Amino acid sequence: IVEAGAHDGAESADYAAACPGAQVWAFEPHPILFEALRATASDEECGEPCQRLHAIHAALGAADNESVAFWTNVDTADRAAMSASSLWQPVANGSSKYTQFSAEPAKVRLAKLA
């Protein structure tokens, strides 16, 4: 199972629990959200399903690339708002917290599924 944009990994853990024997590859490029994903994957309470949950700090793309621009939402206190991030530069910032992107992009790794 591949989850692109795994956020904090809650659904990834659910997929692992619902599909015994399946490996779950959870990709999350956002630095803060990735830390939450990694914590979910190493949560001892999750047990055996999370042993099959592989947290990958990268965005999925057509090619491997060590450093690509990644725009993040500036509201790092709101995890839902942080999910509004993009490999594409936003056209304009609006009044919604979901479109208030950082002025400068972060750099993240891009990974291609083999």
MMTF fields as JSON, N, C-alpha, C and O atoms, coordinates in Angstrom:
{
  "mmtfVersion": "1.0.0",
  "mmtfProducer": "UNKNOWN",
  "numBonds": 455,
  "numAtoms": 456,
  "numGroups": 114,
  "numChains": 1,
  "numModels": 1,
  "chainsPerModel": [1],
  "groupsPerChain": [114],
  "chainIdList": ["A"],
  "bondAtomList": [4, 2, 8, 6, 12, 10, 16, 14, 20, 18, 24, 22, 28, 26, 32, 30, 36, 34, 40, 38, 44, 42, 48, 46, 52, 50, 56, 54, 60, 58, 64, 62, 68, 66, 72, 70, 76, 74, 80, 78, 84, 82, 88, 86, 92, 90, 96, 94, 100, 98, 104, 102, 108, 106, 112, 110, 116, 114, 120, 118, 124, 122, 128, 126, 132, 130, 136, 134, 140, 138, 144, 142, 148, 146, 152, 150, 156, 154, 160, 158, 164, 162, 168, 166, 172, 170, 176, 174, 180, 178, 184, 182, 188, 186, 192, 190, 196, 194, 200, 198, 204, 202, 208, 206, 212, 210, 216, 214, 220, 218, 224, 222, 228, 226, 232, 230, 236, 234, 240, 238, 244, 242, 248, 246, 252, 250, 256, 254, 260, 258, 264, 262, 268, 266, 272, 270, 276, 274, 280, 278, 284, 282, 288, 286, 292, 290, 296, 294, 300, 298, 304, 302, 308, 306, 312, 310, 316, 314, 320, 318, 324, 322, 328, 326, 332, 330, 336, 334, 340, 338, 344, 342, 348, 346, 352, 350, 356, 354, 360, 358, 364, 362, 368, 366, 372, 370, 376, 374, 380, 378, 384, 382, 388, 386, 392, 390, 396, 394, 400, 398, 404, 402, 408, 406, 412, 410, 416, 414, 420, 418, 424, 422, 428, 426, 432, 430, 436, 434, 440, 438, 444, 442, 448, 446, 452, 450],
  "bondOrderList": [1, 1, 1, 1, 1, 1, 1, 1, 1, 1, 1, 1, 1, 1, 1, 1, 1, 1, 1, 1, 1, 1, 1, 1, 1, 1, 1, 1, 1, 1, 1, 1, 1, 1, 1, 1, 1, 1, 1, 1, 1, 1, 1, 1, 1, 1, 1, 1, 1, 1, 1, 1, 1, 1, 1, 1, 1, 1, 1, 1, 1, 1, 1, 1, 1, 1, 1, 1, 1, 1, 1, 1, 1, 1, 1, 1, 1, 1, 1, 1, 1, 1, 1, 1, 1, 1, 1, 1, 1, 1, 1, 1, 1, 1, 1, 1, 1, 1, 1, 1, 1, 1, 1, 1, 1, 1, 1, 1, 1, 1, 1, 1, 1],
  "groupList": [{"groupName": "ILE", "atomNameList": ["N", "CA", "C", "O"], "elementList": ["N", "C", "C", "O"], "formalChargeList": [0, 0, 0, 0], "bondAtomList": [1, 0, 2, 1, 3, 2], "bondOrderList": [1, 1, 2], "singleLetterCode": "I", "chemCompType": "L-PEPTIDE LINKING"}, {"groupName": "VAL", "atomNameList": ["N", "CA", "C", "O"], "elementList": ["N", "C", "C", "O"], "formalChargeList": [0, 0, 0, 0], "bondAtomList": [1, 0, 2, 1, 3, 2], "bondOrderList": [1, 1, 2], "singleLetterCode": "V", "chemCompType": "L-PEPTIDE LINKING"}, {"groupName": "GLU", "atomNameList": ["N", "CA", "C", "O"], "elementList": ["N", "C", "C", "O"], "formalChargeList": [0, 0, 0, 0], "bondAtomList": [1, 0, 2, 1, 3, 2], "bondOrderList": [1, 1, 2], "singleLetterCode": "E", "chemCompType": "L-PEPTIDE LINKING"}, {"groupName": "ALA", "atomNameList": ["N", "CA", "C", "O"], "elementList": ["N", "C", "C", "O"], "formalChargeList": [0, 0, 0, 0], "bondAtomList": [1, 0, 2, 1, 3, 2], "bondOrderList": [1, 1, 2], "singleLetterCode": "A", "chemCompType": "L-PEPTIDE LINKING"}, {"groupName": "GLY", "atomNameList": ["N", "CA", "C", "O"], "elementList": ["N", "C", "C", "O"], "formalChargeList": [0, 0, 0, 0], "bondAtomList": [1, 0, 2, 1, 3, 2], "bondOrderList": [1, 1, 2], "singleLetterCode": "G", "chemCompType": "PEPTIDE LINKING"}, {"groupName": "HIS", "atomNameList": ["N", "CA", "C", "O"], "elementList": ["N", "C", "C", "O"], "formalChargeList": [0, 0, 0, 0], "bondAtomList": [1, 0, 2, 1, 3, 2], "bondOrderList": [1, 1, 2], "singleLetterCode": "H", "chemCompType": "L-PEPTIDE LINKING"}, {"groupName": "ASP", "atomNameList": ["N", "CA", "C", "O"], "elementList": ["N", "C", "C", "O"], "formalChargeList": [0, 0, 0, 0], "bondAtomList": [1, 0, 2, 1, 3, 2], "bondOrderList": [1, 1, 2], "singleLetterCode": "D", "chemCompType": "L-PEPTIDE LINKING"}, {"groupName": "SER", "atomNameList": ["N", "CA", "C", "O"], "elementList": ["N", "C", "C", "O"], "formalChargeList": [0, 0, 0, 0], "bondAtomList": [1, 0, 2, 1, 3, 2], "bondOrderList": [1, 1, 2], "singleLetterCode": "S", "chemCompType": "L-PEPTIDE LINKING"}, {"groupName": "TYR", "atomNameList": ["N", "CA", "C", "O"], "elementList": ["N", "C", "C", "O"], "formalChargeList": [0, 0, 0, 0], "bondAtomList": [1, 0, 2, 1, 3, 2], "bondOrderList": [1, 1, 2], "singleLetterCode": "Y", "chemCompType": "L-PEPTIDE LINKING"}, {"groupName": "CYS", "atomNameList": ["N", "CA", "C", "O"], "elementList": ["N", "C", "C", "O"], "formalChargeList": [0, 0, 0, 0], "bondAtomList": [1, 0, 2, 1, 3, 2], "bondOrderList": [1, 1, 2], "singleLetterCode": "C", "chemCompType": "L-PEPTIDE LINKING"}, {"groupName": "PRO", "atomNameList": ["N", "CA", "C", "O"], "elementList": ["N", "C", "C", "O"], "formalChargeList": [0, 0, 0, 0], "bondAtomList": [1, 0, 2, 1, 3, 2], "bondOrderList": [1, 1, 2], "singleLetterCode": "P", "chemCompType": "L-PEPTIDE LINKING"}, {"groupName": "GLN", "atomNameList": ["N", "CA", "C", "O"], "elementList": ["N", "C", "C", "O"], "formalChargeList": [0, 0, 0, 0], "bondAtomList": [1, 0, 2, 1, 3, 2], "bondOrderList": [1, 1, 2], "singleLetterCode": "Q", "chemCompType": "L-PEPTIDE LINKING"}, {"groupName": "TRP", "atomNameList": ["N", "CA", "C", "O"], "elementList": ["N", "C", "C", "O"], "formalChargeList": [0, 0, 0, 0], "bondAtomList": [1, 0, 2, 1, 3, 2], "bondOrderList": [1, 1, 2], "singleLetterCode": "W", "chemCompType": "L-PEPTIDE LINKING"}, {"groupName": "PHE", "atomNameList": ["N", "CA", "C", "O"], "elementList": ["N", "C", "C", "O"], "formalChargeList": [0, 0, 0, 0], "bondAtomList": [1, 0, 2, 1, 3, 2], "bondOrderList": [1, 1, 2], "singleLetterCode": "F", "chemCompType": "L-PEPTIDE LINKING"}, {"groupName": "LEU", "atomNameList": ["N", "CA", "C", "O"], "elementList": ["N", "C", "C", "O"], "formalChargeList": [0, 0, 0, 0], "bondAtomList": [1, 0, 2, 1, 3, 2], "bondOrderList": [1, 1, 2], "singleLetterCode": "L", "chemCompType": "L-PEPTIDE LINKING"}, {"groupName": "ARG", "atomNameList": ["N", "CA", "C", "O"], "elementList": ["N", "C", "C", "O"], "formalChargeList": [0, 0, 0, 0], "bondAtomList": [1, 0, 2, 1, 3, 2], "bondOrderList": [1, 1, 2], "singleLetterCode": "R", "chemCompType": "L-PEPTIDE LINKING"}, {"groupName": "THR", "atomNameList": ["N", "CA", "C", "O"], "elementList": ["N", "C", "C", "O"], "formalChargeList": [0, 0, 0, 0], "bondAtomList": [1, 0, 2, 1, 3, 2], "bondOrderList": [1, 1, 2], "singleLetterCode": "T", "chemCompType": "L-PEPTIDE LINKING"}, {"groupName": "ASN", "atomNameList": ["N", "CA", "C", "O"], "elementList": ["N", "C", "C", "O"], "formalChargeList": [0, 0, 0, 0], "bondAtomList": [1, 0, 2, 1, 3, 2], "bondOrderList": [1, 1, 2], "singleLetterCode": "N", "chemCompType": "L-PEPTIDE LINKING"}, {"groupName": "MET", "atomNameList": ["N", "CA", "C", "O"], "elementList": ["N", "C", "C", "O"], "formalChargeList": [0, 0, 0, 0], "bondAtomList": [1, 0, 2, 1, 3, 2], "bondOrderList": [1, 1, 2], "singleLetterCode": "M", "chemCompType": "L-PEPTIDE LINKING"}, {"groupName": "LYS", "atomNameList": ["N", "CA", "C", "O"], "elementList": ["N", "C", "C", "O"], "formalChargeList": [0, 0, 0, 0], "bondAtomList": [1, 0, 2, 1, 3, 2], "bondOrderList": [1, 1, 2], "singleLetterCode": "K", "chemCompType": "L-PEPTIDE LINKING"}],
  "groupTypeList": [0, 1, 2, 3, 4, 3, 5, 6, 4, 3, 2, 7, 3, 6, 8, 3, 3, 3, 9, 10, 4, 3, 11, 1, 12, 3, 13, 2, 10, 5, 10, 0, 14, 13, 2, 3, 14, 15, 3, 16, 3, 7, 6, 2, 2, 9, 4, 2, 10, 9, 11, 15, 14, 5, 3, 0, 5, 3, 3, 14, 4, 3, 3, 6, 17, 2, 7, 1, 3, 13, 12, 16, 17, 1, 6, 16, 3, 6, 15, 3, 3, 18, 7, 3, 7, 7, 14, 12, 11, 10, 1, 3, 17, 4, 7, 7, 19, 8, 16, 11, 13, 7, 3, 2, 10, 3, 19, 1, 15, 14, 3, 19, 14, 3],
  "groupIdList": [1, 2, 3, 4, 5, 6, 7, 8, 9, 10, 11, 12, 13, 14, 15, 16, 17, 18, 19, 20, 21, 22, 23, 24, 25, 26, 27, 28, 29, 30, 31, 32, 33, 34, 35, 36, 37, 38, 39, 40, 41, 42, 43, 44, 45, 46, 47, 48, 49, 50, 51, 52, 53, 54, 55, 56, 57, 58, 59, 60, 61, 62, 63, 64, 65, 66, 67, 68, 69, 70, 71, 72, 73, 74, 75, 76, 77, 78, 79, 80, 81, 82, 83, 84, 85, 86, 87, 88, 89, 90, 91, 92, 93, 94, 95, 96, 97, 98, 99, 100, 101, 102, 103, 104, 105, 106, 107, 108, 109, 110, 111, 112, 113, 114],
  "secStructList": [7, 3, 3, 3, 1, 7, 6, 6, 1, 2, 2, 2, 2, 2, 2, 2, 2, 2, 1, 6, 6, 7, 7, 3, 3, 3, 3, 7, 7, 7, 2, 2, 2, 2, 2, 2, 2, 2, 2, 2, 2, 6, 7, 4, 4, 4, 7, 2, 2, 2, 2, 6, 3, 3, 3, 3, 7, 1, 3, 3, 7, 1, 1, 7, 3, 3, 3, 3, 3, 3, 5, 7, 5, 1, 7, 6, 6, 7, 2, 2, 2, 2, 6, 7, 7, 5, 1, 1, 7, 7, 1, 7, 7, 7, 1, 1, 4, 4, 4, 7, 5, 7, 1, 1, 7, 3, 3, 3, 3, 3, 3, 7, 7, 7],
  "xCoordList": [0.86, 0.0, 0.904, 1.868, 0.586, 1.336, 0.399, -0.67, 0.809, 0.053, 0.945, 1.943, 0.568, 1.305, 0.659, -0.539, 1.454, 0.91, 0.277, -0.906, 1.067, 0.555, 0.224, -0.326, 0.552, 0.236, 0.877, 2.092, 0.107, 0.692, 0.735, 1.196, 0.264, 0.35, -0.807, -0.786, -1.816, -2.952, -3.647, -3.931, -3.921, -4.572, -3.63, -4.069, -2.35, -1.375, -1.396, -1.355, -1.459, -1.535, -2.839, -2.86, -3.925, -5.207, -5.129, -5.657, -4.474, -4.326, -3.535, -3.894, -2.457, -1.633, -2.442, -2.315, -3.272, -4.085, -5.179, -5.51, -5.737, -6.845, -6.371, -7.154, -5.106, -4.571, -3.391, -2.239, -3.668, -2.586, -1.648, -2.082, -0.387, 0.601, 1.024, 2.043, 0.275, 0.635, 1.696, 1.71, 2.569, 3.531, 2.9, 2.278, 3.054, 2.511, 3.68, 4.472, 3.776, 4.816, 4.168, 3.387, 4.504, 3.875, 4.859, 5.886, 4.535, 5.39, 4.827, 3.634, 5.677, 5.275, 6.465, 7.472, 6.362, 7.476, 7.551, 8.629, 6.427, 6.422, 7.251, 6.974, 8.261, 9.167, 8.471, 8.795, 7.538, 6.855, 5.92, 5.884, 5.169, 4.251, 5.006, 4.536, 6.176, 6.959, 7.363, 7.354, 7.716, 8.082, 6.905, 7.094, 5.686, 4.49, 4.277, 3.903, 4.51, 4.394, 5.397, 5.057, 6.619, 7.649, 7.292, 7.535, 6.713, 6.282, 5.173, 5.161, 4.244, 3.168, 3.749, 3.343, 4.7, 5.291, 6.08, 6.24, 6.569, 7.352, 6.557, 7.12, 5.26, 4.406, 4.245, 3.697, 4.722, 4.647, 3.212, 2.929, 2.297, 0.894, 0.271, -0.683, 0.788, 0.28, 0.587, -0.174, 1.695, 2.047, 2.519, 3.162, 2.191, 2.679, 2.328, 3.179, 1.123, 0.834, 1.836, 2.201, 2.28, 3.206, 4.621, 5.459, 4.892, 6.181, 6.232, 7.307, 5.052, 4.965, 4.711, 4.45, 4.788, 4.57, 5.929, 6.677, 6.238, 7.529, 7.343, 6.75, 7.849, 7.744, 8.893, 10.062, 8.545, 9.55, 9.416, 8.364, 10.512, 10.511, 10.829, 11.965, 9.797, 9.954, 8.578, 7.569, 8.565, 7.365, 7.509, 8.626, 6.404, 6.46, 6.519, 5.879, 7.286, 7.391, 7.787, 7.893, 8.002, 8.339, 9.811, 10.2, 10.629, 12.056, 12.606, 12.014, 13.732, 14.403, 15.126, 15.739, 15.047, 15.718, 16.006, 15.112, 17.225, 17.604, 17.053, 16.938, 16.709, 16.273, 15.333, 15.749, 14.068, 13.09, 12.397, 12.338, 11.873, 11.156, 9.837, 9.144, 9.502, 8.279, 7.712, 8.31, 6.547, 5.923, 5.053, 4.256, 5.205, 4.435, 3.534, 3.784, 2.486, 1.601, 2.335, 3.061, 2.157, 2.884, 2.321, 2.991, 1.119, 0.499, 0.941, 0.279, 2.061, 2.589, 1.939, 2.256, 1.037, 0.336, -0.891, -1.438, -1.328, -2.549, -2.175, -1.843, -2.227, -1.827, -2.69, -2.198, -3.975, -4.84, -4.371, -4.369, -3.98, -3.49, -2.168, -1.894, -1.34, -0.051, -0.208, 0.702, -1.354, -1.539, -1.702, -1.637, -1.912, -1.996, -0.573, -0.128, 0.122, 1.478, 1.592, 0.757, 2.631, 2.661, 4.068, 4.935, 4.276, 5.509, 5.434, 6.446, 4.239, 4.048, 3.908, 3.217, 4.56, 4.497, 3.083, 2.501, 2.527, 1.187, 1.156, 2.121, 0.045, -0.101, -0.21, 0.443, -1.042, -1.228, -1.722, -2.393, -1.393, -1.923, -3.279, -3.452, -4.239, -5.571, -5.81, -4.863, -7.045, -7.364, -7.541, -7.584, -7.643, -7.822, -6.505, -5.452, -6.561, -5.335, -4.762, -3.583, -5.577, -5.104, -4.356, -3.856, -4.268, -3.522, -2.445, -1.918, -2.104, -1.046, 0.288, 0.763, 0.872, 2.111, 3.326, 3.294, 4.381, 5.637, 6.145, 5.894, 6.857, 7.395, 8.504, 8.652, 9.264, 10.353, 10.079, 9.637, 10.337, 10.079, 11.129, 12.279, 10.713, 11.656, 12.222, 11.727, 13.227, 13.766, 13.475, 13.772, 12.903, 12.602, 13.098, 13.384, 13.191, 13.61, 12.401, 11.309, 12.596, 11.559, 11.956, 13.103, 11.02, 11.301, 10.38, 9.188, 10.948, 10.19, 9.989, 10.921, 8.76, 8.524, 9.176, 9.025, 9.892, 10.572, 9.673, 10.07],
  "yCoordList": [-1.167, 0.0, 1.228, 1.3, 2.184, 3.434, 4.578, 4.733, 5.369, 6.573, 7.783, 7.992, 8.567, 9.787, 10.947, 11.19, 11.659, 12.706, 12.088, 12.295, 11.33, 10.534, 11.349, 10.813, 12.629, 13.519, 12.953, 12.753, 12.692, 12.217, 10.691, 10.154, 9.993, 8.542, 7.799, 6.569, 8.507, 7.832, 6.882, 5.737, 7.343, 6.463, 5.367, 4.251, 5.671, 4.652, 3.502, 2.335, 3.831, 2.8, 2.018, 0.802, 2.719, 2.029, 1.059, -0.051, 1.475, 0.592, -0.656, -1.769, -0.465, -1.603, -2.562, -3.78, -2.01, -2.847, -3.582, -4.725, -2.92, -3.507, -4.539, -5.375, -4.48, -5.376, -6.18, -5.873, -7.201, -8.002, -8.539, -9.048, -8.413, -8.905, -7.891, -8.087, -6.812, -5.791, -4.851, -4.544, -4.41, -3.361, -2.021, -1.907, -1.017, 0.307, 1.28, 1.449, 1.913, 2.893, 4.269, 4.643, 5.017, 6.31, 7.435, 7.563, 8.252, 9.359, 10.671, 10.941, 11.475, 12.8, 13.752, 13.563, 14.78, 15.7, 16.818, 17.362, 17.165, 18.284, 17.909, 16.893, 18.709, 18.343, 18.107, 17.139, 18.95, 18.797, 17.596, 16.809, 17.461, 16.324, 15.01, 13.996, 15.012, 13.784, 13.307, 12.106, 14.238, 13.839, 13.159, 12.192, 13.66, 13.022, 11.643, 10.7, 11.521, 10.23, 9.232, 8.078, 9.68, 8.785, 8.336, 7.187, 9.245, 8.878, 7.83, 6.896, 7.983, 6.992, 5.635, 4.608, 5.633, 4.374, 3.669, 2.449, 4.413, 3.793, 3.661, 3.311, 3.938, 3.857, 2.404, 1.586, 2.079, 0.706, 0.25, -0.943, 1.172, 0.793, 0.306, -0.471, 0.745, 0.319, -1.161, -1.868, -1.608, -3.023, -3.473, -2.721, -4.706, -5.349, -4.577, -4.48, -4.018, -3.293, -2.172, -1.958, -1.459, -0.354, -0.832, -0.049, -2.104, -2.663, -2.785, -2.896, -2.764, -2.836, -1.46, -1.353, -0.422, 0.952, 1.617, 1.808, 1.965, 2.55, 4.033, 4.412, 4.87, 6.326, 6.837, 6.588, 7.556, 8.054, 9.564, 10.087, 10.257, 11.716, 12.186, 12.534, 12.184, 12.593, 12.796, 12.314, 13.516, 13.638, 12.618, 12.277, 12.138, 11.228, 12.032, 13.076, 11.538, 12.236, 11.302, 10.091, 11.869, 11.091, 10.694, 9.843, 11.303, 11.01, 11.241, 11.978, 10.616, 10.884, 12.224, 12.53, 13.0, 14.291, 14.608, 14.531, 14.957, 15.195, 16.49, 16.617, 17.454, 18.739, 19.448, 19.921, 19.516, 20.254, 21.273, 21.109, 22.327, 23.362, 22.8, 22.058, 23.167, 22.688, 23.829, 24.251, 24.319, 25.431, 24.88, 23.968, 25.432, 24.987, 26.105, 27.286, 25.706, 26.674, 27.3, 26.607, 28.586, 29.28, 29.002, 29.28, 28.467, 28.186, 26.815, 25.815, 26.762, 25.477, 25.0, 23.907, 25.79, 25.355, 24.518, 23.844, 24.548, 23.858, 22.749, 23.03, 21.484, 20.372, 20.265, 19.891, 20.59, 20.556, 21.582, 21.306, 22.745, 23.781, 23.374, 23.728, 22.628, 22.214, 21.273, 21.146, 20.613, 19.707, 20.469, 19.876, 21.774, 22.614, 23.011, 24.122, 22.099, 22.338, 21.828, 21.047, 22.271, 21.954, 21.963, 22.72, 21.104, 21.159, 22.262, 22.638, 22.771, 23.842, 25.161, 25.256, 26.177, 27.494, 28.049, 28.105, 28.461, 29.046, 30.316, 31.08, 30.528, 31.72, 32.965, 33.971, 32.906, 34.065, 33.588, 32.561, 34.328, 34.031, 34.695, 35.856, 33.961, 34.494, 34.727, 34.745, 34.901, 35.174, 33.901, 33.969, 32.758, 31.495, 31.022, 31.173, 30.44, 29.907, 28.777, 28.448, 28.184, 27.084, 27.554, 26.729, 28.836, 29.33, 30.329, 31.018, 30.429, 31.331, 30.589, 30.111, 30.506, 29.754, 30.587, 31.817, 29.903, 30.567, 31.337, 30.961, 32.415, 33.238, 32.499, 32.649, 31.716, 30.947, 29.462, 29.07, 28.647, 27.216, 26.535, 26.968, 25.467, 24.565, 23.666, 23.675, 22.914, 21.947, 20.549, 20.242, 19.713, 18.337, 17.381, 17.775, 16.136, 15.084, 14.606, 14.481, 14.339, 13.774, 12.326, 12.052, 11.405, 9.984, 9.398, 9.705, 8.559, 7.848, 6.417, 5.776, 5.912, 4.513, 3.658, 3.914, 2.654, 1.778, 0.635, -0.211],
  "zCoordList": [0.0, 0.0, 0.0, 0.762, -0.856, -0.918, -0.555, -1.145, 0.415, 0.752, 0.504, 1.193, -0.485, -0.816, -0.071, -0.209, 0.718, 1.561, 2.79, 3.062, 3.529, 4.644, 5.893, 6.856, 5.882, 7.002, 8.268, 8.292, 9.311, 10.57, 10.67, 11.677, 9.645, 9.613, 10.251, 10.304, 10.737, 11.38, 10.406, 10.757, 9.198, 8.219, 7.744, 7.466, 7.648, 7.259, 8.26, 7.871, 9.544, 10.577, 10.453, 10.644, 10.134, 9.935, 8.755, 8.828, 7.669, 6.508, 6.898, 6.516, 7.659, 8.077, 8.954, 8.828, 9.842, 10.717, 9.941, 10.255, 8.929, 8.156, 7.137, 6.686, 6.781, 5.748, 6.293, 5.987, 7.092, 7.673, 6.592, 5.558, 6.857, 5.906, 4.867, 4.205, 4.701, 3.708, 4.271, 5.463, 3.401, 3.75, 3.373, 2.318, 4.217, 3.946, 3.809, 4.736, 2.651, 2.359, 2.424, 1.55, 3.473, 3.736, 3.444, 4.11, 2.437, 2.022, 2.565, 2.429, 3.174, 3.65, 3.532, 4.215, 2.668, 2.49, 3.533, 3.774, 4.151, 5.099, 6.327, 6.963, 6.67, 7.767, 9.107, 9.795, 9.489, 10.781, 10.756, 11.701, 9.675, 9.579, 9.501, 10.016, 8.86, 8.787, 10.177, 10.447, 11.059, 12.419, 13.111, 13.848, 12.88, 13.439, 12.816, 13.513, 11.517, 10.83, 11.397, 11.66, 11.579, 12.121, 13.538, 13.909, 14.327, 15.681, 15.627, 16.429, 14.685, 14.535, 14.163, 14.707, 13.234, 12.77, 13.87, 13.828, 14.846, 15.918, 17.219, 18.256, 17.168, 18.346, 18.789, 18.05, 19.995, 20.496, 20.691, 20.579, 20.982, 21.168, 19.862, 19.887, 18.746, 17.439, 17.207, 16.546, 17.753, 17.662, 16.291, 15.558, 15.96, 14.729, 13.465, 12.58, 13.324, 12.08, 11.79, 10.634, 12.817, 12.578, 12.282, 11.835, 12.527, 12.108, 10.587, 9.999, 9.956, 8.491, 7.871, 6.673, 8.683, 8.219, 8.028, 8.986, 6.79, 6.436, 6.158, 5.147, 7.053, 6.911, 6.051, 6.345, 4.982, 4.045, 3.928, 3.559, 4.252, 4.203, 2.781, 2.461, 1.944, 0.547, -0.065, 0.449, -1.166, -1.997, -3.123, -3.512, -3.641, -4.788, -6.076, -6.202, -7.019, -8.294, -9.417, -9.226, -10.582, -11.773, -11.817, -12.617, -10.963, -10.957, -9.56, -8.771, -9.251, -7.986, -8.096, -9.119, -7.049, -7.018, -5.565, -4.722, -5.267, -3.88, -3.307, -2.088, -4.151, -3.612, -4.574, -5.631, -4.198, -4.993, -4.099, -2.88, -4.718, -3.978, -3.455, -4.151, -2.218, -1.584, -0.745, 0.245, -1.162, -0.443, 0.666, 0.445, 1.853, 3.006, 3.503, 3.262, 4.2, 4.817, 5.995, 6.708, 6.208, 7.269, 8.659, 9.653, 8.753, 10.042, 10.528, 10.251, 11.253, 11.702, 12.995, 13.467, 13.583, 14.796, 14.452, 15.325, 13.209, 12.791, 11.808, 10.657, 12.255, 11.375, 10.131, 9.067, 10.251, 9.064, 8.051, 6.851, 8.502, 7.595, 6.961, 5.814, 7.706, 7.158, 5.978, 5.159, 5.884, 4.76, 3.452, 2.376, 3.537, 2.341, 1.968, 2.255, 1.333, 0.885, -0.538, -0.993, -1.247, -2.666, -3.241, -2.802, -4.234, -5.015, -6.067, -6.658, -6.291, -7.272, -6.557, -5.542, -7.079, -6.457, -6.547, -7.63, -5.403, -5.429, -6.271, -6.3, -6.947, -7.791, -6.934, -7.212, -5.879, -5.002, -3.656, -3.559, -2.628, -1.308, -1.164, -1.535, -0.626, -0.394, 1.083, 1.869, 1.465, 2.861, 3.678, 4.906, 3.041, 3.749, 4.339, 3.72, 5.553, 6.148, 5.311, 5.439, 4.46, 3.632, 2.4, 1.635, 2.194, 1.037, 1.421, 0.548, 2.683, 3.132, 3.12, 4.15, 1.944, 1.797, 2.161, 2.12, 2.511, 2.84, 1.624, 0.479, 1.899, 0.807, 0.056, -1.157, 0.78, 0.175, 0.4, 1.48, -0.597, -0.425, 0.43, 0.499, 1.074, 1.73, 0.632, -0.495, 0.949, 0.0, 0.523, 1.677, -0.309, 0.079, -0.995, -2.125, -0.614, -1.554, -2.325, -1.77, -3.608, -4.472, -4.738, -5.09, -4.575, -4.763, -5.822, -5.872, -6.659, -7.685, -7.224, -6.738, -7.378, -7.062, -8.133, -9.328, -7.7, -8.657, -9.056, -9.856]
}
